[in-house]
Amino acid sequence: MKADLGIGAAAYGLGSGLFFIGYALFEVPSNVLMQKYGARAWLTRIMGTWGVVAAAMAFVSSETSFYVLRFLLGVAEAGFFPGVVFYFTQWLPQK
């Protein structure tokens, strides 16, 4: 990334941190909305937005766009793992 975009190790580290901030901030709201809309619909939304933001990473041209997209990637991915675990519990009988 340094050769192509001029993004050094410190900027990449900040981008990684922004991902986790977005993930942590939106984990609970994502799961609340999953309860409202259902696991199937919400996991579909997560996978769709996750794919769109991940594809948009191909068009990063500066540190700022890298930071924004890393934060949005965390927001899009938030709630995926707990959502999948919840969805699995719906498949299994209560016994």
C-alpha distances in whole Angstrom, upper triangle without the diagonal:
4,5,5,5,6,6,7,9,12,10,9,12,14,12,14,17,17,17,20,22,22,23,26,27,28,29,32,33,31,34,37,36,36,39,40,39,39,37,36,36,33,31,31,30,27,26,26,24,21,21,21,18,16,16,15,12,12,12,10,10,10,10,14,13,11,13,16,15,14,18,19,18,20,23,23,23,25,29,28,29,32,33,33,35,37,37,38,41,43,43,45,49,50,52
4,6,6,4,5,5,8,11,10,9,13,14,14,15,18,19,19,22,23,24,25,28,29,30,31,35,35,34,37,39,39,39,42,43,42,42,40,40,39,36,34,34,33,30,29,29,27,25,24,24,21,19,20,19,15,15,15,12,12,11,10,14,15,12,15,18,17,17,20,22,21,22,25,26,26,28,31,31,32,35,36,36,38,40,41,42,44,46,46,48,52,53,55
4,6,6,8,9,12,14,13,13,16,18,17,19,22,22,22,25,27,27,28,31,32,33,34,38,38,36,39,42,41,41,45,45,44,44,42,41,41,38,36,36,35,32,31,31,29,26,26,25,23,21,21,19,16,15,15,13,12,12,13,17,17,15,18,20,19,19,23,24,23,25,28,28,28,31,34,33,34,37,38,38,40,43,43,44,47,48,48,50,54,55,57
4,6,8,10,13,16,14,13,17,18,16,18,21,21,21,24,26,26,27,30,31,31,33,36,36,35,37,40,39,39,42,43,42,42,40,39,38,36,34,33,32,30,28,28,26,24,23,22,20,18,18,16,13,12,12,10,9,10,12,15,14,13,16,18,17,17,21,22,21,23,26,26,26,29,32,31,33,36,36,36,39,41,41,42,45,46,46,49,52,54,56
4,5,9,12,13,11,11,15,15,14,16,19,18,19,22,23,23,25,27,28,29,30,34,34,32,35,38,37,37,41,41,40,40,38,38,37,34,33,32,30,28,27,27,24,23,22,21,18,17,17,15,12,12,11,8,6,6,8,11,11,10,13,15,15,15,18,19,19,21,24,24,25,27,31,30,32,35,35,35,38,40,40,41,44,45,46,48,52,53,55
4,6,10,11,9,10,14,14,14,16,18,18,20,22,23,24,26,28,29,30,31,35,35,34,37,39,38,39,42,43,42,43,40,40,39,37,35,35,33,31,30,30,27,25,25,24,21,20,20,18,15,15,14,11,9,8,8,12,12,11,13,16,16,16,19,21,21,23,25,26,26,29,32,32,33,36,37,37,39,41,42,43,46,47,48,50,53,54,57
4,7,8,6,7,10,11,10,12,15,15,16,19,20,20,22,24,25,26,28,31,32,31,34,36,35,36,39,40,39,40,38,38,37,34,32,32,31,28,27,27,25,23,23,22,19,18,19,17,14,14,14,11,10,8,6,10,11,9,11,14,14,13,16,18,18,19,22,23,23,25,29,29,30,33,34,34,36,38,39,40,42,44,45,47,50,51,53
4,6,5,6,9,10,11,12,14,15,17,19,20,21,23,25,26,27,29,32,33,32,35,37,37,37,40,42,41,41,39,39,39,36,34,34,33,30,29,30,27,25,25,25,22,20,21,20,16,17,17,14,13,11,9,13,14,12,13,16,17,15,18,20,20,21,24,25,25,26,30,30,30,33,34,35,37,39,40,41,43,45,46,47,51,51,54
4,6,5,6,9,10,10,12,14,15,17,18,20,21,23,24,26,27,30,31,31,33,36,36,36,39,40,40,40,37,38,38,35,33,34,32,29,29,29,27,24,25,25,22,20,22,21,17,19,19,16,16,14,11,15,16,13,13,17,17,15,17,20,19,19,23,24,23,25,28,28,28,31,33,33,34,37,38,39,41,43,44,45,49,49,51
4,5,5,6,9,10,11,12,14,16,16,19,20,21,22,25,26,29,30,30,32,34,35,35,38,39,39,40,37,38,38,34,33,34,32,29,29,30,27,25,26,26,22,21,23,22,18,20,20,17,17,14,11,13,15,13,12,16,17,14,16,19,19,19,22,24,23,24,27,28,28,31,32,33,34,37,38,39,41,43,44,45,49,49,51
4,5,5,6,9,10,10,12,15,15,17,18,20,21,23,24,28,28,28,30,33,32,33,36,37,37,37,35,36,35,32,31,31,29,26,27,27,24,22,23,23,19,18,20,18,15,17,17,13,13,10,7,10,12,9,8,12,13,11,13,16,16,17,19,21,21,22,26,26,27,30,31,32,33,35,36,38,40,41,43,44,48,48,50
4,5,5,6,9,10,11,13,14,15,17,19,20,22,23,26,27,26,28,31,31,31,34,36,35,35,33,34,33,30,28,29,27,24,24,25,22,19,21,21,17,16,18,17,13,15,16,12,13,11,9,11,12,8,9,12,12,10,12,15,14,15,18,19,19,20,24,24,24,27,28,29,31,33,34,35,37,39,40,41,45,45,48
4,5,5,6,9,10,11,12,14,15,17,18,20,21,24,26,25,27,30,30,31,33,35,35,35,32,34,33,30,28,29,28,24,25,26,23,20,22,22,19,18,20,19,16,18,19,16,17,15,11,13,14,11,10,14,14,11,12,16,15,14,17,19,19,19,23,23,23,26,27,28,29,32,33,34,36,38,39,40,44,44,46
4,5,5,6,9,10,10,12,14,15,16,18,20,23,24,24,26,28,29,29,32,33,33,34,32,33,32,29,28,29,27,24,24,25,22,20,22,22,18,18,20,19,16,18,19,15,16,13,10,11,13,10,8,11,12,9,10,14,14,13,16,18,18,18,22,23,23,25,27,28,30,31,33,34,36,38,39,41,44,44,46
4,5,5,6,9,10,11,12,14,15,17,18,22,22,21,24,26,26,27,30,31,31,31,29,30,29,26,25,26,23,20,21,22,19,16,18,18,14,14,16,15,12,15,15,12,14,12,9,9,10,7,5,8,9,6,7,11,10,10,13,15,15,16,20,20,21,24,25,26,28,29,30,32,34,35,37,39,42,42,45
4,5,5,7,9,10,11,13,15,16,17,20,21,20,23,25,25,26,29,30,30,30,27,29,28,25,23,25,23,19,20,21,18,16,18,18,15,14,17,16,13,16,17,15,17,15,12,13,13,10,8,11,11,7,8,11,10,9,13,14,14,14,18,18,19,21,23,23,25,27,28,29,31,33,34,36,39,39,42
4,5,5,6,9,10,11,12,14,15,18,20,19,22,24,25,25,28,29,29,30,28,29,29,25,24,26,24,20,21,23,20,17,20,20,17,16,20,19,16,19,20,17,19,17,14,14,15,12,9,12,12,9,8,12,12,10,13,15,14,14,17,18,19,21,23,24,25,27,28,30,31,33,35,36,39,39,42
4,5,5,6,8,10,11,12,14,17,18,17,20,22,22,23,26,27,27,28,26,28,27,23,22,24,21,18,20,21,17,15,18,18,14,15,18,16,14,18,18,15,17,15,12,12,12,10,7,8,9,6,5,9,9,8,10,13,13,13,16,18,19,20,22,23,25,26,28,29,31,33,34,36,39,39,42
4,5,5,6,9,10,11,12,16,16,15,18,20,20,21,24,25,25,25,23,24,24,20,19,20,18,15,16,17,15,12,15,15,12,12,15,15,13,16,17,15,18,16,14,13,13,10,8,9,8,5,5,7,6,5,8,10,9,10,13,14,15,17,19,20,22,23,24,26,28,29,31,33,36,36,39
4,5,5,6,8,10,10,14,15,15,16,19,20,20,23,24,25,25,23,24,24,20,19,21,19,16,18,19,17,14,17,18,15,15,19,18,16,20,21,19,21,20,17,17,17,14,12,12,12,9,8,10,9,6,9,11,10,9,12,14,14,16,17,19,20,22,23,25,26,28,30,31,34,34,37
4,5,5,6,9,10,13,14,14,16,18,19,20,23,24,24,25,23,25,25,21,20,22,20,17,19,20,17,16,19,19,16,17,20,19,18,21,22,20,22,20,17,16,16,14,11,12,12,10,7,10,10,7,9,12,12,10,13,15,16,17,19,21,22,23,25,27,28,29,31,33,36,35,38
4,6,5,6,8,11,11,11,14,16,16,17,20,21,21,22,21,22,21,18,18,19,17,14,16,17,14,13,16,16,13,14,18,17,16,20,20,18,21,19,17,15,15,14,11,10,10,8,5,7,8,5,5,8,9,8,11,13,15,16,17,19,21,21,23,25,26,27,30,31,34,34,37
4,6,6,6,9,10,10,12,14,15,15,18,20,20,20,18,20,19,16,15,17,15,12,14,16,13,12,15,16,14,14,18,18,17,20,22,20,23,22,20,18,18,16,14,13,12,10,8,9,8,4,5,8,7,5,8,10,11,12,14,16,17,18,20,21,23,24,26,28,31,31,34
4,6,5,8,10,10,12,14,15,16,18,20,21,21,19,22,21,18,17,20,18,15,18,19,17,15,19,20,17,18,22,21,20,24,25,23,26,24,22,21,20,19,16,16,16,13,11,12,12,8,8,11,10,7,9,12,12,12,14,17,17,18,20,22,23,25,27,28,31,30,33
4,6,7,8,9,12,13,14,15,17,19,20,21,20,22,21,17,18,20,18,15,18,20,17,16,20,20,17,19,22,21,21,25,25,23,26,24,22,20,20,19,16,15,15,14,10,11,12,9,8,11,11,8,10,14,15,14,16,19,19,19,22,24,25,26,28,30,32,32,35
4,6,5,6,9,10,10,12,14,15,16,17,16,18,17,14,14,17,14,12,15,16,14,13,17,18,16,17,21,20,20,24,24,23,26,25,23,21,20,19,17,15,15,14,11,10,11,8,6,9,9,6,7,11,13,12,13,16,17,17,19,21,22,23,26,27,30,29,33
4,6,5,6,9,10,11,13,15,15,16,14,17,16,13,13,16,14,11,15,17,15,14,18,19,17,18,22,22,21,25,26,25,28,27,25,24,23,21,19,18,17,15,13,13,12,9,8,10,8,5,5,8,10,9,10,13,14,14,16,18,19,20,23,24,26,26,29
4,5,5,6,9,10,11,13,14,15,14,17,17,13,14,17,16,14,17,19,17,17,21,22,20,22,25,25,25,29,29,28,31,30,28,26,26,25,22,21,20,19,16,16,16,13,11,13,12,8,7,11,12,10,11,14,14,13,16,18,18,19,22,24,26,25,28
4,5,5,6,9,10,11,12,14,14,16,15,12,14,16,14,13,16,18,16,16,20,20,19,21,24,24,24,28,28,28,30,30,28,26,25,24,22,20,20,19,16,15,15,13,10,12,12,9,8,12,14,12,12,15,16,15,17,20,20,20,23,25,27,26,30
4,5,5,6,9,10,10,11,11,13,12,8,10,12,10,9,13,14,13,13,17,17,17,18,21,21,22,26,26,26,29,29,27,25,24,23,21,19,18,17,15,13,13,12,9,9,9,6,5,8,11,10,9,12,14,13,14,17,18,18,21,23,25,25,28
4,5,5,6,9,10,10,9,12,12,9,10,13,12,11,14,16,15,16,19,20,20,21,24,25,25,28,30,29,32,32,30,29,27,26,24,23,22,20,18,17,16,14,12,12,11,8,6,9,10,7,7,10,11,9,11,14,14,15,18,20,22,21,25
4,5,5,7,9,10,11,14,13,10,13,15,14,13,17,18,17,18,22,22,22,24,27,27,28,31,32,31,35,34,32,30,29,28,26,24,24,23,20,19,19,17,14,15,15,12,9,12,14,11,10,14,14,12,14,17,16,16,20,21,23,22,26
4,5,5,6,8,9,12,10,8,11,13,11,11,15,16,15,16,19,20,20,22,24,25,26,29,30,30,33,33,31,29,28,27,26,23,22,22,20,17,18,16,13,13,14,11,10,12,14,12,10,14,15,13,14,17,17,17,20,22,24,23,27
4,5,5,5,5,9,8,5,8,11,10,10,13,15,15,16,18,20,20,21,24,25,26,29,30,30,34,34,32,31,29,28,27,24,23,23,21,18,18,17,14,13,13,11,8,10,12,10,7,10,12,9,10,14,14,13,16,18,20,20,24
4,6,5,7,10,10,9,11,14,13,14,17,18,18,19,22,23,24,25,28,28,30,33,34,34,37,37,36,34,32,32,30,28,27,26,24,22,22,20,17,17,16,14,11,13,14,11,9,12,13,10,11,14,13,12,16,18,19,18,22
4,6,9,11,10,9,12,14,13,14,18,18,18,20,23,23,24,26,28,28,30,33,34,34,37,37,36,34,32,32,30,28,27,27,24,22,22,21,18,17,18,16,13,15,17,15,12,15,16,13,13,17,16,15,18,20,21,21,25
4,7,8,6,6,10,11,10,12,15,15,16,18,20,21,22,24,26,26,28,31,32,32,36,36,35,33,31,31,30,27,26,26,24,21,21,20,18,16,17,16,13,14,17,15,12,14,16,13,12,16,16,14,17,20,21,22,25
4,6,6,6,9,10,11,12,14,16,17,18,20,21,23,24,26,27,29,31,33,33,37,37,36,35,32,32,31,28,27,26,25,22,22,21,19,17,17,16,13,13,15,13,10,11,13,10,9,13,13,11,13,16,18,18,22
4,6,5,6,8,10,10,12,14,15,16,18,20,21,22,24,25,27,29,31,32,35,36,35,33,31,30,29,27,25,25,23,21,20,19,17,15,14,14,10,10,11,10,6,8,10,7,6,10,11,9,11,14,17,18,21
4,6,5,6,9,10,11,12,14,15,17,19,20,21,23,24,26,28,30,31,35,36,35,34,31,30,30,28,25,25,24,22,20,20,18,16,15,15,13,11,13,13,9,9,12,10,8,11,13,11,12,15,18,19,23
4,6,5,6,9,10,11,12,14,15,17,18,20,21,23,25,27,28,29,33,34,33,32,29,29,28,26,24,24,23,20,19,19,17,14,14,15,13,12,15,14,11,12,15,13,11,14,16,14,15,19,21,22,26
4,5,5,6,9,10,11,12,14,15,16,18,20,21,23,25,27,27,31,31,31,29,27,26,25,23,21,21,20,17,16,16,13,11,11,11,9,9,12,12,8,10,13,11,10,14,15,14,16,19,22,23,26
4,5,5,6,8,10,10,12,14,15,16,18,20,21,23,25,26,30,31,30,29,26,25,25,23,20,20,19,16,15,15,13,11,10,10,9,7,10,10,7,8,11,11,9,12,14,14,15,18,21,22,25
4,5,5,6,9,10,11,12,14,15,17,18,20,22,24,25,29,30,30,28,25,25,25,23,20,20,20,17,15,16,15,11,11,13,12,10,13,14,11,11,15,14,12,15,17,16,17,20,23,25,28
4,6,5,6,8,10,11,12,14,15,16,18,21,22,23,27,28,27,26,23,22,22,20,17,18,17,14,13,14,12,9,10,11,11,10,14,14,11,13,16,16,14,17,19,18,20,23,26,27,30
4,5,5,6,8,10,11,12,14,15,17,19,21,21,25,26,25,24,21,20,20,18,15,15,15,12,10,11,9,6,6,8,8,7,10,12,10,11,14,14,13,16,19,18,20,23,26,27,30
4,6,5,6,9,10,10,12,14,15,17,19,21,24,26,25,24,21,20,21,19,16,16,16,13,11,12,12,8,8,10,11,8,11,14,11,11,15,16,14,17,19,19,20,23,26,28,31
4,5,5,6,9,10,11,12,15,16,18,19,23,24,25,23,20,20,20,18,15,16,16,13,11,13,12,9,10,13,13,12,15,17,14,15,19,19,17,20,23,22,23,26,29,31,34
4,5,5,6,8,10,10,12,15,16,17,20,22,21,20,17,17,17,14,12,13,13,9,8,11,9,6,8,11,12,11,15,17,15,16,19,20,19,21,24,24,25,28,31,32,35
4,6,5,6,9,10,11,13,15,16,20,21,20,19,16,15,16,14,11,11,12,9,6,9,9,5,6,9,11,10,13,15,14,15,18,19,18,20,23,23,24,27,30,32,35
4,6,5,6,8,10,12,14,15,19,21,21,20,17,16,17,15,12,13,14,11,9,12,12,9,9,13,15,13,16,18,17,17,20,21,20,22,25,25,25,29,32,34,36
4,5,5,6,9,10,12,13,17,19,19,18,15,15,16,14,10,12,13,10,9,13,12,9,11,14,17,15,19,21,19,20,23,24,23,25,28,28,28,32,35,36,39
4,5,5,6,9,10,11,14,16,16,15,12,11,12,10,7,9,10,7,6,10,10,8,10,13,16,15,18,20,19,20,23,24,24,26,28,29,30,32,36,37,40
4,5,5,8,10,11,14,16,16,16,13,11,13,12,8,9,11,9,7,10,12,9,10,14,16,15,17,20,20,20,23,24,24,25,28,29,29,32,35,37,40
4,5,6,8,10,14,16,17,17,13,12,15,14,10,12,14,12,10,14,15,12,14,17,20,18,21,24,22,22,26,27,26,28,31,31,31,34,38,39,42
4,5,6,7,11,13,14,14,10,10,12,11,8,10,12,10,10,13,14,12,14,18,20,19,22,25,24,24,28,29,28,30,33,33,34,37,40,41,44
4,5,5,9,11,12,12,9,7,10,10,7,8,11,10,9,13,14,13,14,17,20,19,22,25,24,25,28,29,29,30,33,34,34,37,41,42,45
4,6,9,12,13,14,11,10,13,13,10,12,15,14,13,16,18,16,17,21,24,22,25,28,27,27,30,32,31,33,36,36,37,39,43,44,47
4,6,9,12,12,9,9,13,12,10,12,15,14,14,17,19,17,19,22,25,24,27,30,29,29,33,34,33,35,38,38,39,42,45,47,49
4,6,8,9,6,6,9,10,8,10,13,13,13,16,18,17,19,21,25,24,27,29,29,30,33,34,34,36,38,39,40,42,46,47,50
4,7,8,7,7,11,11,11,13,16,16,16,19,21,21,22,25,28,28,30,33,33,33,36,38,37,39,42,43,44,46,50,51,53
4,5,5,6,9,10,11,12,14,15,16,19,20,21,22,24,28,28,30,33,33,34,36,38,38,40,42,43,44,47,50,51,54
4,6,5,6,9,10,10,12,14,15,17,18,20,21,23,26,27,28,31,31,32,35,36,37,39,41,42,43,45,49,49,52
4,5,5,6,9,10,11,12,14,16,17,18,20,21,25,26,28,30,30,32,34,35,36,38,40,41,42,45,48,48,51
4,5,5,6,8,10,10,12,14,15,16,18,20,23,24,26,28,28,30,32,33,34,36,38,39,40,43,46,47,49
4,6,5,6,9,10,10,12,14,15,16,18,22,22,24,26,27,28,30,32,32,34,36,37,38,41,44,45,48
4,6,5,6,9,10,11,12,14,15,17,20,21,23,25,26,27,29,31,31,33,35,36,38,40,43,44,46
4,6,5,6,9,10,11,12,14,15,19,20,22,24,24,26,28,29,30,32,34,35,37,39,42,42,45
4,5,5,6,9,10,10,12,14,18,18,20,22,22,24,26,27,28,30,32,33,34,37,40,40,43
4,5,5,6,9,10,11,12,16,16,18,21,21,22,24,26,26,28,30,32,33,35,38,39,42
4,5,5,6,9,10,11,14,16,18,19,20,22,24,25,26,28,30,31,32,34,37,38,41
4,5,5,6,8,10,13,14,17,19,18,20,23,23,24,26,28,29,30,33,36,36,40
4,5,5,6,8,12,12,14,17,17,18,20,22,22,24,26,27,28,31,34,35,38
4,5,5,6,10,10,12,14,15,16,19,20,21,23,24,26,27,29,32,33,36
4,6,5,9,10,13,14,14,16,19,19,20,22,24,25,27,29,32,32,35
4,6,8,9,12,14,13,15,17,18,18,21,23,23,25,27,30,31,34
4,6,6,9,11,11,12,14,16,16,18,20,21,22,25,28,29,32
4,6,8,9,9,12,13,14,15,17,19,20,22,24,27,27,30
4,6,6,6,8,10,10,12,14,15,16,19,20,23,23,26
4,6,5,6,9,10,10,12,14,15,17,19,22,23,26
4,5,5,6,9,10,11,13,15,16,17,21,21,24
4,5,5,6,9,10,11,13,15,16,19,19,21
4,5,5,6,9,10,11,13,15,18,18,21
4,5,5,6,9,10,11,13,16,17,20
4,5,5,6,9,10,11,14,15,17
4,5,5,7,9,10,13,13,16
4,5,5,7,9,12,13,17
4,5,5,7,10,12,14
4,5,5,8,9,11
4,6,7,9,12
4,7,9,12
4,7,8
4,5
4
